[in-house]
Amino acid sequence: EGPQRGQQQQQQQQVNSFMQAAGAAALQQQTIAALQSQANPTNIIKLSNCVSIAELMDDEEYVEIVEDMRDESARHGEVLEIVIPRPSKTETVQGIGKVFVRYAQVEEAMRAFNAMNGRKFAGNIVVAEYEAGMPGAAGPGAGAGGPPPPPPQ
């Protein structure tokens, strides 16, 4: 039993090491994309690692997240639109787990980018990228000012 348990512990350590490496590689890829997007700033930023799917599924939490993101984003300029896509059981939704913020001016988006990129939020490191456009499959009411979308079916 002793050698077998030692083998299991070693396998678990290997799995843990692999998972840490995979997480680090994903963060590294997001960081590279963020750096590449800095060359072409736009008035839209995409924030990754801010929200979890579980949070997006909970209507009360979703409303709170939208309000928090609107408040935080408004500290950097005039926010025209915020889109936080939610999961759907009936259709594929692009950008789940991301927050998209459209500012009135590119300079405002640049201020927000600089303030939010690399910042810790809920224990995660936020990665900011400039985007050419807002996601199309956001669902009803997901933009700034609208009511929260209906709960996922």
Residue pairs with C-beta under 8 A, 6 or more apart in sequence:
27 125
27 127
30 48
30 49
30 127
30 129
31 127
33 127
33 129
34 117
34 127
34 128
34 129
37 129
37 130
37 131
38 113
38 130
40 130
41 106
41 109
41 110
41 113
41 130
42 106
42 109
42 130
42 131
42 132
43 102
43 103
43 104
43 105
43 106
43 108
43 109
44 100
44 101
44 102
44 103
44 109
44 130
44 131
44 132
44 133
44 134
45 100
45 101
45 103
45 109
45 112
45 113
45 116
45 128
45 129
45 130
45 131
46 95
46 98
46 99
46 100
46 128
46 129
46 130
46 131
47 69
47 98
47 99
47 100
47 101
47 116
47 126
47 127
47 128
48 97
48 98
48 126
48 127
48 128
48 129
49 97
49 121
49 124
49 125
49 126
49 127
50 65
50 69
50 97
50 98
50 99
50 121
50 122
50 124
50 126
51 65
51 84
51 97
51 98
51 99
52 97
52 122
53 87
53 96
53 97
55 61
55 62
55 65
56 62
56 65
56 84
56 85
56 86
56 87
56 96
56 97
57 86
57 87
57 151
57 152
59 148
59 151
62 84
62 86
62 148
63 148
65 84
66 82
66 84
66 148
69 82
69 84
69 99
69 101
70 79
70 82
70 144
72 116
73 79
73 82
73 101
73 103
73 112
75 115
76 103
76 108
76 109
76 111
76 112
76 115
77 103
77 104
77 105
77 107
77 108
77 109
77 111
77 112
78 103
78 104
78 105
78 108
79 101
79 102
79 103
79 104
79 144
80 102
80 103
80 104
80 144
81 100
81 101
81 102
81 134
81 143
81 144
82 99
82 100
82 101
82 102
82 143
82 144
83 95
83 99
83 100
83 134
83 135
83 138
83 142
83 143
84 98
84 99
84 100
84 138
84 142
85 93
85 94
85 95
85 96
85 98
85 100
85 135
85 137
85 138
85 139
85 142
86 93
86 96
86 139
86 142
86 149
86 152
87 93
87 96
87 152
88 139
88 152
88 153
89 152
89 153
90 153
91 137
92 137
93 137
93 138
93 139
94 135
94 136
94 137
95 135
95 137
95 138
98 135
100 131
100 134
100 135
100 138
101 109
101 112
102 134
103 109
103 112
109 130
112 128
113 128
113 130
116 126
116 128
117 126
117 127
117 128
118 125
118 126
118 127
119 125
119 126
120 126
134 143
139 149
140 146
140 149
140 150
141 147
141 148
141 149
142 149
